[in-house]
């Protein structure tokens, strides 16, 4: 293959994974995408059913924007079986000028052990599914299409795209631990193991190479600091092949109302992804709904091209739960005849 534009080359190299150095898709608001963080978080929440969605767009200042959409659903105590969780996660990502498209679907069960008072809980889960990858060369330009004056897309590329799509199976697993000593206190930690089957990936006639195992270690917490404020620390460390990523963050949660099943709270905070980006975050809790908005400010070596512009994420989570009856403030006494 001859020279192509730099953003195009980067996208093609990502897809080709010449040395098995491709990375899985991951998110800044990992605390709002539990099924993408670890299968050990399937069913690990207070409620009966949970639905969460995320949209991410990045690198608009560098090339054609990368766009990612994800949707997840999980249930706790599924089918009336205490401790059994089930979950479904899917996402679609479209990246760069080559329109490298990644579609992933995974389903799986989990099992939660919560002995004694239930303050401690351990959840183990797994996901089984598939990933479909494809390239589109319609927007790529090559040296052979230069007619001596300008780029002419009607000219032949003289390239042989022997294989522009593939599908591979996925198997992931994870374990998570939760400790909730009180209503506004929570510590949650776990590990996720992705690509356990090491699927082989190869595009454009290259020899297929195994996709590296990805290990994710995550920690989140909720610690009250006053009557109205909670501190929410977040930590995520990921390793895949030669790549490493450390994400450190914290949010301050301001509680407006929290009584009789009514909740109103605001969140504000930020995070830092080592040697890559800083993030600002704002969120809203409204009863069973939680929404988050974050923006990554790029600080890596890509700054001359990105001009510090990274990407933004929007997340929405809804938890469905059975609520106890609201206690009556006054009780009417029957008339005595």
C-alpha positions in Angstrom: 0.0 0.0 0.0 1.3 3.4 -0.9 0.9 6.7 1.0 -2.5 7.7 2.4 -3.4 10.6 4.5 -2.2 10.4 8.1 -5.6 10.0 9.8 -6.5 7.3 7.3 -3.3 5.5 7.9 -3.9 5.5 11.6 -7.3 4.0 11.2 -6.1 1.3 8.8 -3.2 0.4 11.2 -5.7 0.2 14.0 -7.8 -2.2 12.0 -4.9 -4.2 10.6 -3.4 -4.8 14.1 -0.1 -5.6 12.4 1.5 -6.6 15.8 -1.7 -7.4 17.6 -1.6 -3.9 19.1 -5.2 -3.0 18.6 -7.1 -1.7 21.6 -10.6 -2.3 22.7 -13.1 0.6 22.9 -13.4 2.1 26.3 -15.1 5.1 28.0 -14.3 8.0 30.3 -17.6 7.6 32.3 -16.9 3.9 33.0 -18.9 4.2 36.2 -22.0 4.8 34.1 -21.2 1.9 31.7 -21.0 -1.1 34.1 -21.5 -3.8 31.5 -18.6 -2.4 29.4 -16.4 -2.2 32.5 -16.7 -5.8 33.8 -19.1 -8.7 33.5 -18.8 -8.8 37.3 -21.1 -5.8 37.4 -24.0 -7.6 35.8 -26.9 -7.4 38.3 -24.7 -5.6 40.9 -27.0 -2.7 41.7 -29.8 -1.7 44.1 -32.9 -2.4 42.1 -34.6 -4.9 39.9 -33.8 -3.8 36.3 -31.3 -1.3 34.9 -30.9 0.3 31.5 -28.0 2.5 30.5 -26.9 4.2 27.3 -23.9 6.2 26.2 -22.9 8.3 23.2 -19.3 9.4 22.6 -17.7 11.6 19.9 -14.1 12.5 19.6 -11.3 13.8 17.3 -13.5 16.2 15.4 -10.5 18.6 15.2 -8.2 15.9 13.7 -10.2 13.8 11.2 -13.7 12.5 10.6 -15.2 12.3 14.1 -15.2 8.9 15.9 -18.7 8.1 17.1 -19.6 5.4 19.6 -23.0 4.4 20.8 -23.6 1.8 23.6 -26.7 0.3 25.2 -26.9 -2.0 28.1 -29.6 -3.8 30.2 -29.2 -6.0 33.2 -31.5 -7.5 35.9 -30.9 -8.5 39.5 -32.6 -11.5 41.0 -33.7 -12.4 37.5 -36.7 -14.8 36.9 -37.4 -14.6 40.6 -34.1 -16.4 41.5 -32.3 -14.6 44.2 -28.7 -13.9 43.3 -29.1 -14.5 39.6 -28.3 -11.7 37.3 -28.6 -11.4 33.5 -27.3 -8.7 31.2 -27.0 -7.6 27.6 -24.5 -5.1 26.2 -24.1 -3.8 22.6 -22.2 -1.0 21.0 -21.5 0.4 17.6 -18.4 2.5 16.8 -17.5 4.3 13.6 -13.9 5.5 13.3 -12.1 7.9 11.0 -11.9 8.3 7.3 -11.8 4.6 6.7 -15.1 4.3 8.6 -13.8 1.4 10.5 -17.0 0.1 12.0 -17.1 -2.1 15.1 -20.3 -3.7 16.3 -20.3 -5.8 19.4 -23.1 -7.8 21.1 -22.7 -9.7 24.4 -25.0 -11.5 26.7 -24.4 -13.3 29.9 -25.3 -14.3 33.5 -23.9 -13.5 36.9 -24.2 -14.8 40.4 -24.2 -12.7 43.6 -23.4 -14.0 47.1 -24.5 -11.6 49.9 -24.2 -13.5 53.2 -25.5 -12.2 56.5 -26.9 -8.7 56.6 -26.2 -8.1 52.9 -23.7 -5.3 53.5 -21.1 -7.4 51.7 -21.7 -8.8 48.2 -19.5 -10.6 45.7 -20.7 -10.9 42.1 -19.1 -13.1 39.4 -20.2 -12.9 35.8 -19.4 -13.7 32.2 -20.3 -12.4 28.7 -20.5 -14.4 25.5 -21.1 -12.8 22.1 -19.4 -11.6 18.9 -17.7 -8.6 17.3 -18.1 -7.6 13.7 -15.5 -5.3 12.0 -15.6 -3.7 8.6 -13.7 -1.1 6.5 -15.1 1.3 3.9 -12.5 2.6 1.4 -14.9 5.1 -0.4 -13.5 8.1 1.4 -9.8 7.1 1.2 -7.3 8.7 -1.3 -4.2 7.1 -2.8 -1.2 8.3 -4.8 -2.5 6.5 -7.9 -5.5 8.8 -7.9 -3.3 11.9 -8.4 -3.6 13.0 -12.0 -0.7 15.5 -11.9 -2.8 18.4 -10.8 -5.3 17.2 -8.1 -6.8 14.2 -6.5 -9.2 12.5 -8.9 -11.5 9.9 -7.1 -12.6 8.5 -10.5 -9.1 7.0 -11.0 -8.3 3.4 -9.9 -6.6 3.1 -6.5 -4.4 0.2 -7.6 -5.0 -1.3 -4.2 -6.3 -4.8 -3.5 -8.6 -4.9 -0.5 -8.8 -8.6 -0.2 -10.7 -8.6 3.1 -12.6 -5.6 4.4 -14.8 -7.3 7.1 -14.6 -10.0 9.7 -16.6 -11.5 12.6 -15.1 -13.1 15.7 -16.5 -14.6 18.9 -16.0 -13.0 22.3 -15.7 -14.4 25.8 -15.3 -12.1 28.8 -15.4 -12.6 32.6 -15.2 -10.6 35.8 -15.7 -10.4 39.5 -16.8 -7.4 41.7 -17.0 -6.8 45.4 -19.5 -4.3 47.0 -19.5 -3.1 50.6 -22.4 -0.9 51.7 -22.3 -0.2 55.4 -25.0 2.6 55.3 -27.4 4.3 53.0 -24.8 6.8 51.6 -21.7 4.7 52.0 -20.4 2.4 49.2 -17.2 0.8 48.1 -17.1 -1.2 44.9 -14.1 -2.8 43.4 -13.5 -5.5 40.8 -11.7 -6.9 37.8 -12.7 -7.6 34.2 -11.0 -10.0 31.8 -11.8 -9.4 28.1 -10.9 -11.3 24.9 -10.3 -14.6 26.8 -10.5 -16.6 23.5 -7.8 -14.3 21.9 -9.7 -14.0 18.6 -7.5 -13.5 15.5 -7.8 -10.3 13.5 -6.4 -9.5 10.0 -7.4 -7.1 7.3 -6.2 -6.2 3.8 -4.5 -9.6 3.2 -2.4 -9.5 6.4 -1.7 -12.6 8.5 -4.3 -12.7 11.3 -2.9 -11.9 14.7 -4.5 -12.7 18.1 -6.2 -9.8 19.9 -4.5 -9.1 23.2 -6.2 -9.9 26.5 -7.5 -6.8 28.2 -7.5 -6.6 32.0 -9.6 -3.9 33.7 -9.3 -3.0 37.4 -11.9 -0.6 38.7 -12.7 1.1 42.0 -15.6 3.5 42.9 -16.9 4.8 46.2 -19.4 7.0 47.9 -18.3 8.7 51.1 -20.5 11.3 52.9 -18.5 14.4 54.0 -21.4 16.4 55.4 -25.2 16.4 55.6 -25.6 17.4 52.0 -22.3 16.4 50.3 -20.8 13.1 49.2 -17.4 12.4 47.7 -17.4 9.9 44.8 -13.9 8.7 44.0 -13.2 6.7 40.8 -10.2 4.7 39.6 -9.7 2.5 36.6 -6.5 0.8 35.4 -6.4 -1.1 32.1 -3.7 -3.2 30.4 -3.9 -4.6 26.9 -0.7 -5.8 25.2 1.8 -3.0 25.4 -0.8 -0.4 26.2 -1.5 0.9 29.8 -4.1 3.4 30.9 -4.7 4.9 34.4 -7.8 7.0 35.0 -8.1 8.8 38.3 -11.2 10.9 39.2 -13.5 12.3 41.8 -16.9 13.9 42.0 -18.7 16.0 44.6 -22.4 15.0 45.0 -24.8 17.7 46.3 -28.0 16.2 47.7 -31.1 18.5 47.2 -33.7 16.0 48.4 -33.4 12.4 49.7 -36.5 11.1 51.5 -39.4 8.7 51.0 -38.0 7.4 47.7 -37.6 11.0 46.3 -34.0 11.8 45.2 -32.6 15.0 43.7 -28.8 15.4 43.5 -26.2 17.2 41.4 -22.7 16.0 40.6 -19.6 17.8 39.5 -16.1 16.7 39.2 -13.3 15.6 36.9 -10.7 13.0 36.1 -7.2 12.6 34.6 -6.1 10.0 32.2 -2.4 9.7 32.5 -0.4 11.2 29.7 -3.5 11.6 27.6 -6.3 13.9 28.8 -8.1 15.7 31.6 -11.9 15.5 31.9 -14.6 17.8 33.3 -17.9 16.1 34.4 -21.4 17.2 35.4 -24.3 15.0 36.3 -27.8 14.9 37.6 -29.8 12.4 39.7 -33.5 12.6 39.5 -35.2 9.7 41.4 -34.4 6.6 39.3 -32.6 8.5 36.5 -29.0 9.5 36.4 -27.5 11.6 33.5 -23.9 12.5 32.9 -22.0 14.8 30.6 -18.2 14.9 30.3 -15.6 16.4 28.0 -12.0 15.3 27.5 -9.3 17.9 27.1 -6.5 16.3 25.1 -3.0 16.7 26.6 -1.1 14.1 24.7 1.4 14.4 21.8 -1.5 14.8 19.5 -2.1 18.4 20.8 -0.7 20.1 17.7 -3.4 18.5 15.6 -6.2 18.3 18.2 -5.6 21.7 19.7 -6.5 20.2 23.1 -9.9 19.1 21.8 -10.7 15.5 22.8 -14.2 14.1 23.0 -17.5 14.4 24.8 -19.7 11.7 26.3 -23.3 11.7 27.3 -24.7 8.9 29.5 -28.2 8.1 30.8 -29.1 5.4 33.3 -32.5 4.3 34.5 -33.1 1.9 37.4 -36.4 0.2 37.9 -37.2 -0.9 41.4 -40.1 -1.9 43.6 -40.8 0.9 46.1 -42.2 0.5 49.6 -45.4 2.4 50.4 -44.8 6.0 51.4 -45.5 6.4 55.1 -48.5 8.5 55.9 -47.9 11.7 57.9 -51.3 11.5 59.6 -53.5 8.6 60.4 -57.3 9.1 60.4 -59.1 7.6 63.4 -62.6 6.1 62.9 -65.6 8.0 64.2 -67.0 6.5 67.4 -70.7 6.1 67.3 
